[in-house]
């Protein structure tokens, strides 16, 4: 089974930052409870506090994420909350400590 990888970089509008963080934390809380097999999912908040990078790895992405209620709520208004958003596929060249 091959592992797919995706990186999403986005910047949240300042008036939506609190709501965005609440929704995002709910997704990560639900993922931690459900523990979907094979999924690796991390979100980084950058120093400007409004820019984020999500990295997801797993078989057949988006995998189980769309089946989670918290993820559906998170995605529902994402385009309105963001002032820019870009998605990238990538290949891991090397890794240390990222749960190989």
Protein Blocks (a to p, Z undefined) as FASTA:
>chain_A
ZZddddddddddfklmmmmmmmmmmmmmmmmmnopghiacdddddfkopaccdddddehi
ekjmlmpmklmmmmmmmmmmpgbdcddddddfbdehilZZ
